[in-house]
Amino acid sequence: MLEDRPARPLDERERSALAEISSATRREDPGLAHRLEGIEGITHPPVRRTGTPLRLSVVGVVMAAAMLFGLLVALLPPQVAPALVLGVLLVGVPGGCLLWARRRGEF
């Protein structure tokens, strides 16, 4: 969004304001730069990369399971399908996500 726009150079007033803010921040919290471990002009890593990358095989298995579930719901009698869908959405998916996160050490 903002990164797509071409950057314009700062004028002297803007540079002065940024320098004042920077010096005040360094005075009030000298360890901030170390905690952020950032370098001016480089986006902080948590903003640039969040989550864990997934392998293509995992994505394929999840997509195949979703398609099989859709086929199963389509083949079930209309009285049973809503209960199955609600059960899977309210219990199966959250439970699976929690187990996955626990196994991968992210929970």
QUIKA-V619173 format. One line per field, one symbol per residue. ss: DSSP state (H for helix, E for strand, C for the rest). phi: phi as a letter, one per 30 degrees, with the letter a starting at -180 (. if undefined). burial: + if it has 9 or more other ideal C-beta (glycine too) atoms within 8 Angstrom, else -. Layout:
ss: ???
phi: ???
burial: ???
This chain:
ss: CHHHCCCCCCCHHHHHHHHHHHHHHHHHCCCHHHHHCCCCCCCCHHHHCCCCCCCHHHHHHHHHHHHHHHHHHHHCCHHHHHHHHHHHHHHHHHHHHHHHHHHCCCC
phi: .ddddddcddddddddddddddddddddbdddddddhcbejcddedddbcicdcdddddddddddddddddddddddedceddddddddcbdddddddddddddicb
burial: --------------+--+------++-----+-----------+--------------+---------+--++--+----+--++-++---++----+--++-----
